[in-house]
């Protein structure tokens, strides 16, 4: 298995685990993990997101 597939499998397992939890809002965790899953499948988008996140924001 390649790295994106491994990452996607890990995220899919986390989606299953967090979707049923009551201690945190499951919908919030699911939304974040779905975004990560999509980004993992699209390497160019992931690279762009990481670049944006590493750019200092003016305060």
N, C-alpha and C positions, 0 to 999 in steps of 0.2 A: 504494500500500500504506500502511496506517496504522501508527502507531508500535508497537502491541503485536504486529502481524503481522511487522514488521521485526525486532523483538526476538526473537520466537519463531524466525524463520528463522535468525538469527545463533546462537542457542542450539542449534538443531538441527544446524547445521554444526559447532559445537564438540563436540557429543555424538558425532558421527561421528568427528571427529579424535581426541578423547581416549579413546574406547572401546577403541582398539587400541594405546595407548601402554604401554610397559613401565617407563618411568622413574618414573612415579607409579602408584599403584594406580588403575587405570582405573575400578573400581567406585565409588571414593570421588568421583572427578570426575563420573562419570555421575550419581550420586545428587544431588550439589549442583546440577548443571545441570538435572536433571529437576525439582527443587524450584523453581528459578528460572523454568523454563518454565511450570510450573503457576501460579506467582505472577504471571507476566506476563499470563497469560490471565485471571486473576481480579484486577482492579484493586483491589477493596476489600480483599482479603487482602494484597496488596502494600503498600497504604497502612498497614494495621494492623501488618505486619511492620516496616516502616520506622519507625513510631512507637515500637514496642517496642524496636527496636535503638537509637533515639536517646535513650531514657530511661536515665539513669544507674542503675546497679545498686549496691546497698549492698555494701560490702566488709567 
